């Protein structure tokens, strides 16, 4: 089991950048990791994912070209660099870990990102 804590959210203006961090209580090299977000009144949606060490990473179309995901297994941390933020990026951002299978097993508490126009 792993406990995840997100940080780095905040209130920024359109066009600004933020870097989110997801710190795990234990080793994450066993896990694929992902970032998700949920805006008020909308379902949770995937943002980016990265496979186990050395594996592939994926950024979803809604943020492609602006967001980047990477992991530092030595620090048990996953990052999400968000550039060119837009008001529609406003949401609570969650980090998650997936052991095996297609479902994410562990979730953080989320960090709020608010982008003003």
Secondary structure as the mmCIF struct_conf table of DSSP 4:
data_model
#
loop_
_struct_conf.conf_type_id
_struct_conf.id
_struct_conf.beg_label_comp_id
_struct_conf.beg_label_asym_id
_struct_conf.beg_label_seq_id
_struct_conf.end_label_comp_id
_struct_conf.end_label_asym_id
_struct_conf.end_label_seq_id
STRN STRN1 UNK A 4 UNK A 7
STRN STRN2 UNK A 10 UNK A 13
TURN_TY1_P TURN_TY1_P1 UNK A 14 UNK A 15
STRN STRN3 UNK A 18 UNK A 24
BEND BEND1 UNK A 25 UNK A 26
TURN_TY1_P TURN_TY1_P2 UNK A 29 UNK A 30
BEND BEND2 UNK A 31 UNK A 31
STRN STRN4 UNK A 32 UNK A 38
TURN_TY1_P TURN_TY1_P3 UNK A 40 UNK A 41
BEND BEND3 UNK A 42 UNK A 42
STRN STRN5 UNK A 45 UNK A 50
BEND BEND4 UNK A 52 UNK A 52
TURN_TY1_P TURN_TY1_P4 UNK A 53 UNK A 54
STRN STRN6 UNK A 57 UNK A 59
HELX_RH_3T_P HELX_RH_3T_P1 UNK A 61 UNK A 63
TURN_TY1_P TURN_TY1_P5 UNK A 64 UNK A 66
STRN STRN7 UNK A 67 UNK A 72
TURN_TY1_P TURN_TY1_P6 UNK A 73 UNK A 76
STRN STRN8 UNK A 77 UNK A 82
BEND BEND5 UNK A 84 UNK A 84
HELX_RH_3T_P HELX_RH_3T_P2 UNK A 87 UNK A 89
STRN STRN9 UNK A 91 UNK A 98
BEND BEND6 UNK A 100 UNK A 103
STRN STRN10 UNK A 106 UNK A 107
STRN STRN11 UNK A 111 UNK A 116
#
